Amino acid sequence: MTVFGMLRITPITDDDVTEEVAAAVEALEEYDVAYETNPMSTVVEAEDLDELLAAVGAAHEAVPGDHVNTLLQIDDMRTKDLEACEKVEAVEDELGREATSDR
């Protein structure tokens, strides 16, 4: 089984949030998950839902502040094992190129 999460943790503030987002990403290191951060979110990959939720909970708790907004979308692959890179590769195979622009 493989479970993916698209995680976005947003401290509600007028200040720069780079330090807080870095703290959330660093918290993921304590768990048996793979992750990749992009400009809009972090994709987290785990073997089971419990590990994913524990990692996400720790990431949320790692962010200081009075108001933190966390959005999590879960893709629970219950009948097969599939890595995140394989999902991207399938799209790239269909496109016949990398799934990024040259701009």
N, C-alpha and C positions, 0 to 999 in steps of 0.2 A: 504494500500500500504506500502511496505517496500523497502528501497533502501540501498544497501551496497556499501561501497567504500573500496578498498584496496589502502592505502595511503603510499607513501614513500617519505619523505622529506630529501634531502641530501645537507647539506652545502658543497660547493666545497672548500676544504681546505686540507692541509697536517696535520692539527692538529686533536686532538681528538674531536669528534662531539657530545659527550654525552650530554653536557649542552644545545646545540642547539636543539637536538632531544627532550630533556625533555621540553624545552620551547614550542615546537610545540605540544606535547602531552598535556601539561598544558592548552594551548589555547582552546583545545576541551571542557574543563570543562564549558566554558561559553555558550555552546549550548546544545540543547535537543537531544543529541546523546549518544549512547552507543559505547564503543570502547574497543579494546584489542590489546595491543602492543606485537609483537613477535620479534625475532632477525632480521627479514628482513623488516617488515612493520608494519602498524597499520591498523586493520580492523575497520571501522566506520559504524555504523548502525543508520539510521534515518527513521522517518515516511515519509518524502518527500524529493525530490531532492533539493529543495531550502535550506532546513536546512542543508543537507549534504554539499552542495557547500559553504554555508556560513561558516560552521565549518572548512572545508578544507582550505578555503581562509584565515581565521584567523590563522590557524596553520602555513600556509606558511608565512604569514606576521610576525609571532612571532619569526621567525628565523633570527637572525642578520647576517650580512655579505654582501660581495660584489657579491656573486654568490651562488644562491640557486636553486637546481634542485628538482622539485616536479613531481612525477608520481602518477596518480590517475586512477584506473580502477573501473568502476561503474557497479553494477549488480542491475538493476531497476526492481523489482518484481511488475509489474503494475496491476496484477489481483488477487493477494492474499497477505495476511499478513503472514510472516514467519520470525522468529527470527534466528539470526546467529547460536545460539546453536542448533536449530532444524536441520539446514543443516549438522552440525557436527554429531549430533545424528543419522541422516539417514545413513551416511557413516559408523558410528560405528555399527549400527544395521546390515548393510550388511556384515561388517567384522566379526561380532560376538565378538568384543573386542574394547578397546579404540583405537583411531587413533593416537597412539604414540608408539614409540619403547621402549623396556626395556634396550636399550644400554645406 
